[in-house]
């Protein structure tokens, strides 16, 4: 529902509710959902990976069923996005990355 350009306004409304009072989204750009791991590292395929009009990044993941590794996977996804911002010879001036992780059945 949120992952297509024609429904972008729904995702913006949703994110504005989630981050209400913290900041307001006026536009987003959908990024490539797949980040291929280097050498022997895991690849990541996000449900939604977008950039806000201020340059910050947001990961939105929706999981229908309970998985044992859900928490670890959420941390890994955000960490992978942080690491991909660092380039050799540059300072550690990185954009904000937020993750919105929704699970239908979590105890």
NORBEL-V108237 format. One record per backbone hydrogen bond with DSSP energy under -0.5 kcal/mol. CO is the residue of the C=O (numbers start at 0). NH is the residue of the N-H. E is the energy in kcal/mol with one decimal. If there is no record, write none. Layout:
<<CO;NH;E> <CO;NH;E>>
//
This chain:
<<3;6;-1.3> <4;7;-1.5> <6;9;-1.0> <6;10;-1.4> <7;11;-2.5> <8;12;-2.3> <9;13;-2.5> <10;14;-2.9> <11;15;-2.3> <12;16;-1.6> <13;17;-2.4> <14;18;-2.6> <16;19;-1.1> <18;21;-2.5> <18;22;-1.6> <26;52;-1.1> <28;50;-2.3> <32;45;-3.0> <33;35;-0.5> <34;43;-2.5> <37;40;-2.3> <43;34;-3.3> <47;59;-2.6> <48;30;-3.2> <49;57;-2.6> <50;28;-2.3> <51;54;-1.6> <55;51;-3.4> <56;97;-2.5> <57;49;-2.6> <58;60;-0.5> <58;99;-3.4> <59;47;-1.5> <60;101;-2.9> <61;63;-0.5> <62;103;-2.5> <66;69;-1.3> <68;72;-2.7> <69;73;-2.1> <70;74;-2.0> <71;75;-2.4> <72;76;-2.5> <73;77;-1.9> <74;78;-2.7> <75;79;-2.8> <76;80;-1.7> <77;81;-1.9> <78;82;-2.7> <79;83;-1.9> <81;84;-1.4> <81;85;-0.6> <82;85;-1.2> <86;89;-2.1> <90;92;-1.0> <91;93;-1.1> <95;56;-3.0> <97;58;-2.7> <98;100;-0.6> <99;60;-2.6> <99;101;-0.5> <101;62;-3.4>>
//
